[in-house]
Amino acid sequence: MRIVLLASGEFAVPTIRWLAESEHEVALVVTQPPRPSGRGRRVAATPVEQMAKELGLPTVGVEDVNSTDVVKRIAGIGARVGLVIAFGQMLGDELLRATQGGCINLHASLLPKYRGAAPINWAIANGEERTGCTVFQIVRQMDAGPILLSRWTSIKPEETAGALHDRLAAIGVDAVRESLALFDQEELPTGTPQDPREVTMAPKLVKRTGFVRFDRSARSIVNHVHGMTPWPGASAGYHSRDGRWEKVILTRVRVADAPIAPDASTHPSGTIDERLYIAAADGWLELLELKPSSGREMTWPEYVNGRRVTKGDRLATPE
């Protein structure tokens, strides 16, 4: 089957590898143009462009996928369907009509839950026990089209958004394989409408989204830290009793096995006790790993020894 792939992010890379070895013909890979990235702001091609060129697939980077020239080029290919994965641009009506079967999207949630830009992060941060991948027919409303199929998986204890991203990217290959098979039939698939009563949103993350509030339950803090890892990072400020302060990124934490909840009068939220546990609203946190703003990621004991952390020091939401 001849397809057009519109993709940019790492989430699409396992699917591209599979497509290159499959019976399908990837007639064109459309991606975002190279942009500055990383600390040095060096201009770099998208992960999709790098992989597509390595595999010898025809590739084009476009600022506006809905421009007349791009739509005409895609329409002229005569593709059966357009496959969209972590592309980064909205598709207009003319582009949706540029292939015989329209465009389908691989999304990293069990739609209609977690429509939007950050479904993996919010599923973990909100304490979901399972998530998955959904392939749906694209319509003008964001992530609202009929569902072709879904694949689900349990979210592992203490799994970060980064680890779950990689697992779902692999699961997505199977979802795409089975979805494209539906377009091998003479009649195009119609899918199943999403239930609007089940819709939840997964808005775009910004740096402030990662800020940790220690006046929440211990479990919700753990979920938040893992949902914000590796980006935007679960940010907190370390404050010592002798006036030292440092910004840190929490990367791994768990609910401590401590049956007695902290007394807010003696251990306000964020306070570190003699066990080096951190007080939450209803229990204690055991910090496992963190990254100081000026150094490498390290274990909590390494940080404690290096910064002389003691009882009465605290962690707080960044100011």
C-alpha positions in Angstrom: 0.0 0.0 0.0 1.3 3.5 -0.8 1.2 5.8 2.1 2.4 9.3 3.1 4.0 9.6 6.6 3.7 12.9 8.5 5.8 12.7 11.6 8.5 14.5 13.6 9.1 13.2 17.1 10.9 10.2 18.6 7.6 8.4 19.2 7.4 7.7 15.4 10.8 6.2 15.0 10.0 2.5 15.7 7.1 2.7 13.3 9.3 4.2 10.6 11.7 1.3 11.0 8.9 -1.2 10.6 7.4 0.6 7.6 10.8 0.6 5.8 10.9 -3.3 6.1 7.2 -3.9 5.4 5.2 -4.5 2.2 4.0 -0.9 2.3 5.5 1.9 0.2 6.4 5.1 2.0 6.1 7.5 -0.9 7.0 10.5 1.1 8.0 11.4 4.7 6.8 14.9 5.7 8.4 16.4 8.8 9.1 19.7 10.6 12.2 21.6 9.3 15.5 21.6 11.4 15.3 23.8 14.4 17.5 24.9 17.3 17.5 22.4 20.2 19.3 21.5 23.4 21.4 23.6 25.7 23.6 24.9 22.8 20.6 25.6 20.6 22.3 23.8 17.7 20.1 23.4 14.7 19.2 19.8 14.2 16.9 17.7 12.0 13.9 16.0 13.6 14.4 12.4 14.8 12.1 11.4 12.0 14.1 13.1 9.3 17.3 11.6 10.6 15.9 8.1 10.6 14.1 8.5 7.2 17.3 9.6 5.5 19.2 6.7 7.1 16.6 4.3 5.7 16.7 6.0 2.2 13.1 7.3 2.4 12.1 10.4 0.4 11.8 13.2 3.0 10.8 16.9 3.1 10.7 19.4 5.9 7.9 21.9 5.8 7.1 25.0 7.8 3.4 24.9 6.8 2.0 21.5 5.8 -1.2 23.2 4.6 0.5 25.4 2.0 -0.8 25.0 -1.5 2.5 23.5 -2.8 2.7 20.9 -0.1 -1.0 19.8 -0.4 -0.6 19.5 -4.2 2.5 17.4 -3.9 0.8 15.0 -1.4 -2.3 14.8 -3.6 -0.2 14.0 -6.6 1.3 10.9 -4.9 -2.0 9.0 -5.0 -1.5 7.5 -1.6 -4.1 5.3 -0.1 -3.8 7.0 3.3 -1.8 9.5 5.3 -0.3 8.3 8.6 0.4 11.0 11.2 2.6 10.4 14.3 3.8 13.2 16.6 3.9 15.6 13.7 3.4 18.9 15.4 1.1 20.7 12.9 -2.6 20.7 12.5 -3.9 19.3 9.2 -6.4 21.4 7.2 -9.4 20.1 5.2 -7.7 20.1 1.8 -4.8 18.1 3.2 -7.2 15.6 4.8 -8.7 15.0 1.3 -5.4 14.7 -0.4 -5.2 10.9 0.0 -7.9 8.3 -0.8 -8.6 7.3 2.8 -7.8 10.6 4.5 -5.4 10.7 7.3 -5.1 8.5 10.5 -3.2 9.4 13.6 -1.3 7.2 16.2 -2.0 8.8 19.6 -0.4 7.8 22.9 -3.5 7.3 25.0 -6.7 5.4 25.2 -9.0 7.9 23.5 -11.2 9.7 24.3 -9.1 10.1 27.5 -6.1 12.4 27.3 -6.6 14.3 24.0 -3.9 16.8 23.5 -0.1 17.3 23.5 1.1 15.4 26.6 -1.1 12.3 27.1 1.7 10.1 28.5 2.7 12.7 31.1 -0.8 13.4 32.3 -1.8 9.7 32.5 1.1 9.1 35.0 0.6 12.4 36.8 -3.1 11.7 37.3 -2.4 8.2 38.7 -3.9 6.1 35.9 -3.3 2.4 36.2 -3.3 1.8 32.4 -2.9 3.6 29.1 -2.1 2.7 25.6 -2.2 3.7 21.9 -5.1 4.6 19.7 -5.3 4.9 16.0 -8.1 7.2 14.8 -9.3 9.0 11.7 -8.3 12.6 11.8 -11.1 15.3 11.7 -10.9 19.0 12.3 -11.5 18.8 16.0 -8.3 17.8 17.9 -8.0 14.0 18.6 -11.7 13.6 18.2 -12.1 11.4 15.1 -13.6 7.9 14.9 -11.4 5.2 16.5 -10.0 2.4 14.3 -8.4 0.4 17.1 -6.6 0.6 20.5 -3.9 -1.3 22.3 -3.6 -1.0 26.1 -0.9 -1.6 28.7 -0.6 -1.3 32.4 1.5 1.6 33.8 4.3 0.0 35.8 4.9 1.1 39.4 7.4 4.1 39.5 7.4 4.2 35.7 8.5 7.6 34.3 7.0 9.3 31.3 10.2 8.8 29.5 10.2 5.0 30.0 6.5 4.7 29.2 7.0 6.8 26.0 9.4 4.2 24.7 7.1 1.3 25.6 4.1 2.9 23.9 6.2 3.8 20.8 6.9 0.0 20.4 3.3 -0.9 21.1 2.3 1.7 18.5 4.0 -0.4 15.7 1.4 -3.1 16.2 -1.4 -0.6 16.3 -0.3 0.9 13.0 0.2 -2.5 11.4 -3.3 -3.6 12.2 -4.8 -0.2 11.2 -3.2 -0.1 7.8 -4.5 -3.6 7.1 -8.0 -2.2 7.4 -7.2 0.0 4.3 -6.3 -3.0 2.3 -10.0 -3.7 1.9 -12.0 -2.2 -1.0 -14.3 -0.3 1.4 -12.6 2.3 3.6 -12.9 1.8 7.4 -15.3 4.1 9.2 -14.2 3.5 12.8 -16.2 3.9 16.0 -17.2 7.4 17.2 -15.7 8.6 20.5 -17.9 9.0 23.5 -17.9 12.7 24.4 -18.8 11.9 28.0 -15.4 10.2 28.5 -13.2 13.1 27.1 -10.3 14.3 29.2 -7.5 16.7 28.1 -3.7 16.5 28.2 -2.5 20.1 27.7 0.9 21.1 26.6 3.6 21.1 29.4 5.6 24.1 30.3 8.4 24.5 32.9 6.0 25.6 35.6 3.9 22.5 35.1 6.7 20.5 36.7 6.8 22.5 40.0 6.3 20.1 42.9 3.8 21.0 45.7 4.5 19.2 48.9 1.1 20.1 50.4 -0.4 17.3 48.4 -0.8 13.6 49.2 2.3 11.5 49.0 1.0 9.3 46.2 0.0 12.3 44.1 3.5 13.8 44.5 5.1 10.5 43.4 2.8 10.4 40.3 3.6 14.0 39.5 7.4 13.5 39.8 7.3 10.5 37.5 4.9 12.1 35.1 7.1 15.1 34.7 10.3 13.0 34.1 12.3 13.7 32.0 10.6 16.9 30.8 9.7 19.5 32.0 11.2 18.0 35.2 9.8 17.9 38.7 11.4 21.1 40.1 11.8 21.9 43.8 14.0 24.1 46.0 16.2 22.7 48.7 16.4 25.0 51.7 18.8 24.3 54.6 18.3 25.6 58.1 21.5 27.6 57.8 20.3 29.6 54.8 21.6 27.6 51.8 19.3 27.3 48.8 19.5 25.3 45.6 17.1 24.3 42.8 16.8 20.6 42.2 14.9 18.3 39.8 13.4 15.2 41.5 13.6 12.2 39.2 12.7 9.1 41.3 10.6 9.1 44.5 8.3 6.7 46.3 5.8 6.7 49.1 7.8 5.8 52.3 6.8 2.8 54.4 6.0 4.9 57.4 2.7 4.2 59.2 2.5 7.4 61.2 1.6 10.5 59.2 3.6 13.7 59.8 2.3 16.2 62.4 1.9 19.5 60.5 2.8 21.5 63.6 6.2 19.9 63.9 6.8 18.7 60.3 5.1 21.1 57.8 4.9 19.8 54.2 8.3 19.5 52.6 10.2 19.2 55.9 13.0 16.5 56.1 13.0 14.4 59.2 15.7 12.3 61.0 15.1 9.4 58.6 15.7 11.8 55.7 12.0 11.3 54.6 10.1 14.3 53.3 6.7 15.3 54.8 3.7 15.3 52.5 0.1 16.2 53.4 -0.8 12.7 54.4 2.4 10.7 54.7 6.1 10.6 53.9 8.2 10.5 50.7 11.4 8.6 50.2 13.5 10.4 47.7 15.6 8.1 45.6 17.3 10.2 42.8 17.5 13.9 41.9 19.5 16.3 39.8 20.9 19.6 41.2 20.6 22.4 38.7 24.4 22.7 38.6 25.4 19.0 38.5 24.7 15.5 37.4 21.9 13.2 38.5 22.7 11.4 41.8 21.2 9.3 44.5 19.6 10.9 47.5 22.3 9.6 49.9 25.0 11.2 47.6 23.1 14.5 47.7 22.7 14.3 51.5 26.4 13.7 52.0 27.5 16.4 49.5 25.1 19.1 50.8 25.2 18.1 54.5 21.4 17.6 54.5 20.0 17.3 58.1 16.8 17.1 60.0 14.8 20.3 59.7 15.9 21.2 56.2 13.1 21.3 53.7 12.1 21.0 50.0 9.6 23.6 48.7 7.9 24.6 45.5 10.2 26.9 43.5 9.5 30.6 43.9 
